[in-house]
Amino acid sequence: MSKKYLNNNQVKKYLEELSKLVATERETDIIGVQKGIESYSITELGRMGWAVLNLRISASKTGLGGKTVIDLEPEDQEDDLLPYHLVKTGDVVALEPHGSSKAVKSGADQLQATVIKVVSNRLVLSLQSELEDTEGIWRVIKLANEITFSSSKPFTIKIRKNTLSSVEKVLLNMQAPRFSNTVKDDNLELFDSSLNPSQREAIKLALNAEELALIHGPPGTGKTHTLIELILQLIKREQRILVCGPSNLSVDNLVERLAKHEVNQIRLGHPARILPSVIDHSLDIKSRYSDEGLIVKDIRNEMDDLLSKASSTRGRAEKRKIYSELKDLRKDFRAREQNVLNDLLNNAQVVLSTLNGSASKNLYNQKFDILIIDEATQALEAECWIAITQCPKVIFAGDHHQLPPTVKSSNTKLETTLFLRSLTFHGDCIRVMLNEQFRMHQDIMEYSSHNLYEDKLTAHNSVKSHLLSDLEEVDASGDDIVNTPLLFVDTAGSDFLESSTADINDNNSNSLGKLVDDSKLNMGEVQLVISHLKLLISTGVKSSQIAIISPYNGQVTQLISEIKPEFPEVEIGTVDGFQGREKEAVILSLVRSNFDHQVGFLMDYRRLNVAITRAKRHLCVIGDSDTVMSPQPTTPTLKEKKNDKKNDKKDDKKEDKSSDKIDGAKFLIDLGEYLNDRGEVWTPEMYSD
């Protein structure tokens, strides 16, 4: 059956709907949090860690773009440490003078800043506007990080003028993707000859694609390794590359890998949000310490001297004179600095940025031959369009069977990514799936391979049968747990019932209230996690080789408070936060145990897939089989029922080629059966002394 491509009117309607969804998401994400903050007093925000109170400005200097950078320390100089707070590097905060009992409402009167550095006794902020009076007592209030959202307006104009590019038409399902046959096995010279056949096929597809190609990378299949080879191949062909990802971590991972090769790369983004290991590749650092950057160093020093002079000047007239001089110097500084930035970017072979960061004015006049979006299945479609409009060709890399982008509004349509939408419409002609994984023991891998990847995943010989007993310093002759790749600790009948953080918050005067969502925890499972952790460590497994994960923030918080003091090197986090990571041993706490068989997050097969594919040699799953193997869906609201009916009608009309219609309940039930059949099964009593 031939495809029915969309026309201009259909695309225009789709983009208008997308724009409305994005606006709703923005309001939910930003305004909702802001209202929550504004509903508390400053004293309450300080107690909850959302505000740092009683600070003084101890120093100021000039940062990138001529922005003022200030140091904030406790106002009481005898107090060496900052009070308890939740402010971290990269956060957007409001800087306010001490006075009002309420936070200043978001708007023109609110002075915002980005947190550059956090140490025990000092906060360092980059101000987004000028601050003339630095005297007095100040406070810092943590804000929601406002995201740059794409608008459909430019596309509406392009549609009307019929000026959409070929790649835009392909992504909007208006025309078929095209491929050349230029790159073949006999003329593809790889930089890394160890690439397996599926990785080679992915490279060929990407090089031959005229507009679009997808590299589908299931867990542990070397997706990033493949992307590095692709980038080197493109540079060899004298192509200029823009590389993006939805998060700073996804981008920094690629910068780190590229740094091993002689590639002229530049990482765009605020230094506060870039990993220290790759900061030398950032535009900020290169502009400061390159030969070109030294040109503006003298002006920067002069501005710093004036800022220092202003802070020690008492008279208002004299201060105004100093800031007038600063204004003129800043104008000259920015013009000279921009020339330096342009020169650095013009000479870069690869520019890397978050998707939102690709909207930077520094890229306005930059031309690229190709865009690569890593972790594309975690990126909102609106984010992707920001970067796509700058490039004639796009390569998506990701896995639609892992977690989608985080969406805070109730409408889940935003979870459908460009990766999945393109795959659903255009089919397998645009995709190569990497099929050899280098992480997991075969028993850990096989459930996901069978249920999600059409039994096409294979384990490389180096990992196929590896166990904890193969690790150095592990006692292979001791407890048999080191020879067990898959373990299910079944709490059914043990009265390890779940509870809610709301139950705790009701009796806690320091509750974060509206600022923290209600979450689940299971104290019985916490104790089992601790027992299993101690068992693993007693055999010689190192703390740093173990991760403990759970779908619920409440459980993670409890685990951290009880485990970190004794075992600081054990990594503990949410399943969502651990995507893309791996450890030799992983303990997974499912938490849910109730008489109504409600399983919440566990009904999302993508979250479960991530959870069970993080372990290399040993996966321990702790849960209640009575609950998780007979899950009941949460009762939908009337609005959700209406949306489901609309979606069902639409889904009936279109062909689904993505194989993404996975029944979450069945996936969970089958997982329980797989753990029982292929793994070893323990009960809580087996941990008794």
NUZA-182845 format. One record per residue (C-alpha): residue in three letters; z, y, x. Coordinates in steps of 0.2 Angstrom, whole numbers, plus 5000, padded with zeros to 4 digits. Each point is the difference from the previous one (the first is absolute). Example, Ala and Ser with C-alpha at 12.3 -4.5 7.8 and 13.67 -1.06 7.14 Angstrom:
// NUZA-182845
ALA503949785062SER499750175006
This chain:
// NUZA-182845
MET500050005000SER499550175007LYS501350135003LYS500150154989TYR500250155011LEU500950154994ASN499150174996ASN500550185003ASN501050024984GLN500949845002VAL500550045017LYS500550184995LYS501149934987TYR500849875012LEU500450145012GLU500850114987GLU501149864995LEU500549975018SER500450185002LYS501249994985LEU500849855006VAL500350085017ALA500750154992THR501349894991GLU500549915015ARG500250165010GLU501250074986THR501049844999ASP500249995019ILE500450185004ILE500650094985GLY501149854994VAL500949995016GLN500250195001LYS500750014983GLY501349875005ILE500550105015GLU500150164990SER501249914988TYR501449995013SER501150135008ILE499850035019THR501749925003GLU499449844991LEU498449995009GLY500950025017ARG501249864995MET498549894995GLY499150045017TRP498550094992ALA500650175007VAL500850045017LEU501150154998ASN500950135011LEU498750015014ARG499550145012ILE498450045009SER500349975019ALA498350025007SER498250044995LYS498349985009THR498149994996GLY499249844995LEU498249944996GLY499050134990GLY501250135004LYS501349944988THR501950045004VAL501049855005ILE501950014998ASP501649905005LEU501449984987GLU501749955005PRO501749994991GLU500750184997ASP501749945006GLN499749985019GLU501549895001ASP499149884989ASP498949905012LEU499149894986LEU499050044985PRO500749944984TYR499349844991HIS498250034994LEU498449924995VAL498950125009LYS498849925012THR498550055012GLY498550044990ASP500950064984VAL499550164991VAL501650104997ALA500550174993LEU500950125011GLU501250114991PRO501450135004HIS501749944995GLY500550084984SER499449944983SER500949844993LYS498249944995ALA498549965010VAL498650134999LYS498649944988SER498449955008GLY498850155001ALA499650165009ASP501950035004GLN500249835008LEU499849995019GLN499449835004ALA500049915017THR499549835008VAL501449915010ILE499449975018LYS501549925007VAL501749934994VAL501449975012SER501949984997ASN500450185002ARG498450094997LEU498550024988VAL498350075007LEU498950084986SER498250075001LEU500050144987GLN498550024988SER500250194999GLU500850145010LEU501950025001GLU500650175006ASP501949994998THR500749855009GLU501850064999GLY501349924988ILE500349834993TRP498649894994ARG499849834990VAL498549885000ILE499549904984LYS499049855000LEU498450024989ALA498749884994ASN498649995012GLU498550084991ILE498449905003THR498350085001PHE499149934985SER498149994998SER499150094986SER498449944991LYS499350184999PRO498949995016PHE499249844993THR499750084983ILE499050135009LYS499149885010ILE499549894985ARG499450164991LYS499050055015ASN499549825004THR500650015018LEU501149845001SER499849915016SER499449825001VAL501849945004GLU500750104986LYS498849924988VAL500449835006LEU501950034998LEU499750074983ASN499049854995MET498450104998GLN498949905012ALA500049845010PRO500649995018ARG498749985013PHE500149895016SER498849995015ASN499849845011THR500150095016VAL501549925008LYS499949815001ASP501049875010ASP498850005014ASN500150195003LEU501850034997GLU501050025016LEU501850004996PHE501350095011ASP501249864995SER499249835001SER501549914992LEU499650064982ASN499849864988PRO498449974989SER500750104985GLN500550155011ARG498350005007GLU499249994983ALA501150154995ILE499450105015LYS498149964996LEU500250054982ALA500950165004LEU498650055013ASN498649954988ALA500750094985GLU499150164996GLU501350074988LEU501549884997ALA500849845007LEU501749924996ILE501049905013HIS501249894990GLY501549965011PRO501349874993PRO501750005008GLY499949965019THR498149995001GLY499850145014LYS499350144989THR500650135012HIS499349905015THR498350004991LEU500150184997ILE500350045018GLU498449905005LEU499050094986ILE500550175007LEU499549955017GLN498349944994LEU499850174991ILE500450105015LYS498849905010ARG498650054987GLU500550185003GLN500750024983ARG501550124996ILE501449924989LEU501350064989VAL501449884997CYS501250024986GLY501549904992PRO501150044985SER501650015011ASN500450075017LEU500649835006SER498349924995VAL499150135011ASP501250005015ASN499849815001LEU498150035003VAL500350145012GLU501249885010ARG498749865001LEU498650125004ALA501050085014LYS499749835010HIS498250055001GLU499250155009VAL499650094983ASN500150194998GLN501150004984ILE500950144991ARG501449974988LEU500150134986GLY501750044992HIS501750085001PRO500849945016ALA501649964990ARG499149874991ILE499249915015LEU500849865009PRO500650055018SER499049865008VAL498450094995ILE500550185000ASP499050035016HIS498449984990SER500550124986LEU499050174999ASP501650095002ILE500449935017LYS498250005006SER499850184995ARG501650055010TYR499749905016SER498150005002ASP499250125011GLU499450104985GLY501750004993LEU500750095015ILE499050154995VAL501250044985LYS501649955009ASP500450175006ILE499850074982ARG501249874994ASN501350045013GLU499850194995MET500349964982ASP501549895004ASP500850145010LEU499750124985LEU500849874988SER501549995012LYS500150195001ALA499950014981SER501549884998SER501150115011THR499550164992ARG501150084987GLY499150154995ARG498849984985ALA498750135006GLU499949915017LYS499949834992ARG498550064990LYS499250075015ILE500249835009TYR499349904985SER498550124999GLU499649965018LEU500249824996LYS498850014986ASP498650075011LEU500449875014ARG500049864987LYS498250064994ASP499449995018PHE500949845004ARG499249914984ALA498350065004ARG500149945019GLU500949844995GLN498649964987ASN498750015013VAL501049875011LEU500249894985ASN498150004996ASP499549965017LEU501249855001LEU499449944983ASN498150025004ASN500249895016ALA501049864991GLN499149844997VAL501349944987VAL501150114989LEU501449924991SER501050074985THR500949954984LEU498850024985ASN500950154994GLY500050075018SER498149995000ALA500050154989SER500650105015LYS499150165003ASN499749945018LEU498749884993TYR499150124989ASN498550015012GLN500149835008LYS498649884998PHE500349815000ASP498849854999ILE501249884992LEU501749994991ILE501249855002ILE501449994988ASP501349875005GLU501349944988ALA498750064987THR500949894986GLN501550105002ALA499150174998LEU499850104984GLU498250024995ALA500350195000GLU500650005018CYS498549905006TRP498750134993ILE500850145011ALA499349915015ILE498549924992THR499150164997GLN499950045019CYS499149845004PRO498349914996LYS500749825002VAL501749924996ILE500949845006PHE501549944989ALA501249885008GLY501549934990ASP500549864988HIS500150024981HIS501149854999GLN501450105009LEU501050154993PRO499050144992PRO500350195002THR501750064994VAL499850084983LYS501550094992SER499250054983SER500049874986ASN498149985000THR499549865012LYS498150045000LEU500350105017GLU500549835008THR498149954999THR499450055017LEU498250045006PHE500049845010LEU500449894985ARG498850104988SER498649995013LEU500349815002THR500149974981PHE498350104997HIS499049965015GLY500649825004ASP500149905016CYS498450085007ILE501150145007ARG501549895006VAL500549885014MET501749924999LEU500849965016ASN500649824998GLU500949945016GLN501850065001PHE501150025015ARG501750024993MET500749864989HIS500549825001GLN498749904989ASP501449964987ILE500450194998MET498150044999GLU499449874988TYR500750074983SER499150175001SER498549925007HIS499849884986ASN500550124986LEU499250175006TYR498749965014GLU499049864993ASP500849875013LYS498950095013LEU501550055011THR500349895015ALA501450015013HIS499550035018ASN500549855011SER501350115009VAL501050034984LYS499549854989SER501649905004HIS501150125010LEU501850004996LEU501650095005SER500549865011ASP498550045011LEU500750175004GLU500950035017GLU501949994999VAL500049914983ASP500949835000ALA498749884994SER501349865000GLY501250094989ASP499950044981ASP498449944992ILE499850174993VAL499050055015ASN498749864996THR499850064981PRO498650124997LEU500450024981LEU501750004992PHE500550044982VAL501850034997ASP500249974981THR501450094992ALA499749934982GLY501749964992SER501050095013ASP500550154990PHE499150125012LEU499550124987GLU499250165004SER500850174997SER499350184999THR500350155011ALA500250104984ASP501649904997ILE500750065017ASN499350184998ASP501050014984ASN501649995010ASN499550095015SER500250195001ASN498850015014SER498649934989LEU498350065003GLY499750004981LYS498250054996LEU499550005019VAL500149825002ASP499249874988ASP501049864993SER499949845010LYS500549825000LEU501249915012ASN500749835002MET501749995009GLY499949815001GLU498350005008VAL500750135013GLN501349875005LEU498649865002VAL498950125010ILE501550035012SER500349815001HIS498249965004LEU499950145012LYS501549945010LEU499349825000LEU498450065007ILE500850105014SER501249865004THR498449905005GLY499550135012VAL498850104989LYS500150185005SER500650134988SER498450105004GLN498949854995ILE500750004982ALA499650114985ILE500950004983ILE499050074985SER500250024982PRO499050084986TYR501550114995ASN500750155008GLY501749974993GLN500049835009VAL499350075016THR501450145000GLN501349874998LEU499349885013ILE499950155013SER501850054997GLU500749825002ILE498849945014LYS499650155011PRO501750035008GLU500149825007PHE498149975003PRO499250175003GLU498349935006VAL499749904984GLU498650094991ILE500450024981GLY498950084987THR499049994984VAL498549894998ASP498950154998GLY500650085016PHE499749855010GLN498249984995GLY498949985016ARG501549945010GLU500649835006LYS501549915008GLU500349835006ALA501249964986VAL500150094983ILE501449984987LEU499450064983SER501350044986LEU499249994983VAL501650074991ARG499549974982SER501249884991ASN500350034982PHE500149914983ASP498550094993HIS498849945014GLN499550185004VAL499250015018GLY499450185001PHE499150035016LEU499849825003MET498649994987ASP498950105012TYR499149865009ARG499450135014ARG501950035004LEU500449825001ASN498449975011VAL500650135012ALA501849935000ILE499549825004THR498850045014ARG501150105012ALA500749855008LYS499349925015ARG501049845003HIS501450004987LEU500050064982CYS501749994990VAL499850044981ILE501750034991GLY499950004981ASP500449934983SER498749874995ASP500650014982THR499550184999VAL498550015011MET499249844994SER500050054982PRO499750195000GLN499950104985PRO499050165000THR500950174996THR499750054982PRO498650135001THR500250174992LEU498950054985LYS499050115012GLU499849865012LYS499449894986LYS498750124995ASN499450025018ASP499949815002LYS498949994985LYS498850135006ASN499949925017ASP499849834993LYS498450064990LYS499350095016ASP500449845011ASP499149894987LYS498450105003LYS499950005018GLU499849865013ASP501449975011LYS499449955017SER501650045010SER501049854995ASP501450124998LYS500549944982ILE501649915007ASP501349954988GLY501650065008ALA501249884990LYS498949855004PHE500050065019LEU501950015000ILE500249834991ASP498849915012LEU500850085015GLY501749924994GLU499249834998TYR499150025017LEU501750045009ASN500849854992ASP498549885004ARG499650075018GLY501650075006GLU501849945003VAL501150044985TRP501950055003THR501450054988PRO501350135004GLU501349875003MET499049945016TYR500750165008SER501849954997ASP501049975016
